[in-house]
Amino acid sequence: GYDVVVDCTGSEEGFGSALGMIKPCGTLVLKSTFAGMTSADLTKVVVDEIRVQGSRCGPFSVALKFLETKQVTVEGLITHRFG
């Protein structure tokens, strides 16, 4: 498993998959907006002492400028591509 997992899916299935990837005492960052109510089995969160952190939208124009000018590199952070 991983120490930190970021779920950007906004879906129950994505949340469940993300939980399955975290090491005990790891952190799950929810960088999503869920549409409506969702249900989740939080047993793993409690038993494995998982930290769940919400993340709101930030200053996109600044972030995009950093990416455009290569002031930050993200290639090493990308492990899979879907689509």
C-alpha positions as CSV (number, residue, x, y, z in Angstrom):
1,G,0.0,0.0,0.0
2,Y,0.8,3.7,-0.1
3,D,1.3,6.3,2.6
4,V,-0.9,8.8,0.8
5,V,-3.6,8.3,-1.8
6,V,-5.5,11.1,-3.6
7,D,-9.0,10.2,-4.8
8,C,-10.2,12.6,-7.5
9,T,-13.1,10.4,-8.8
10,G,-16.0,11.8,-6.8
11,S,-17.6,8.3,-6.7
12,E,-18.2,5.7,-4.1
13,E,-16.3,3.2,-6.1
14,G,-13.3,5.4,-6.3
15,F,-13.4,6.1,-2.6
16,G,-13.5,2.3,-1.9
17,S,-10.6,1.7,-4.3
18,A,-8.6,4.4,-2.8
19,L,-9.1,3.0,0.7
20,G,-7.9,-0.3,-0.5
21,M,-4.6,1.2,-1.6
22,I,-3.6,2.9,1.7
23,K,-1.2,1.5,4.3
24,P,-2.3,1.5,7.9
25,C,-1.9,5.0,9.4
26,G,-1.9,6.5,5.9
27,T,-3.7,9.5,4.5
28,L,-6.6,9.6,2.0
29,V,-7.0,13.0,0.4
30,L,-10.5,13.6,-1.1
31,K,-9.9,16.0,-4.0
32,S,-13.4,15.6,-5.3
33,T,-16.9,16.9,-5.1
34,F,-19.4,14.1,-4.5
35,A,-22.8,14.7,-6.1
36,G,-25.4,13.8,-3.5
37,M,-25.2,11.5,-0.6
38,T,-22.8,8.5,-0.6
39,S,-22.3,5.5,1.6
40,A,-19.0,4.1,2.7
41,D,-17.8,1.3,4.9
42,L,-15.5,3.1,7.3
43,T,-14.3,0.0,9.1
44,K,-10.8,0.2,7.5
45,V,-10.6,3.9,8.4
46,V,-11.1,3.1,12.0
47,V,-9.2,-0.2,12.3
48,D,-6.2,0.9,10.2
49,E,-6.3,4.5,11.7
50,I,-6.6,6.1,8.2
51,R,-6.6,9.9,8.1
52,V,-9.1,11.3,5.7
53,Q,-8.4,14.9,4.5
54,G,-10.7,17.0,2.4
55,S,-9.1,19.3,-0.2
56,R,-10.9,22.3,-1.7
57,C,-10.1,24.0,-5.0
58,G,-7.1,26.2,-4.9
59,P,-5.8,29.0,-7.0
60,F,-6.0,27.3,-10.4
61,S,-4.5,30.1,-12.4
62,V,-1.3,30.0,-10.2
63,A,-1.1,26.2,-10.4
64,L,-1.6,26.2,-14.2
65,K,1.1,28.9,-14.7
66,F,3.5,26.8,-12.6
67,L,2.8,23.8,-14.8
68,E,3.0,25.8,-18.0
69,T,6.4,27.3,-17.1
70,K,7.7,24.0,-15.7
71,Q,8.3,25.5,-12.3
72,V,6.9,22.2,-10.9
73,T,7.4,18.8,-12.4
74,V,4.6,16.2,-12.0
75,E,5.8,13.4,-14.3
76,G,7.2,11.5,-11.4
77,L,3.9,11.7,-9.6
78,I,1.9,10.0,-12.4
79,T,1.8,6.3,-12.2
80,H,-1.2,5.5,-14.4
81,R,-3.2,7.1,-17.2
82,F,-6.8,6.3,-17.9
83,G,-9.0,7.2,-20.8
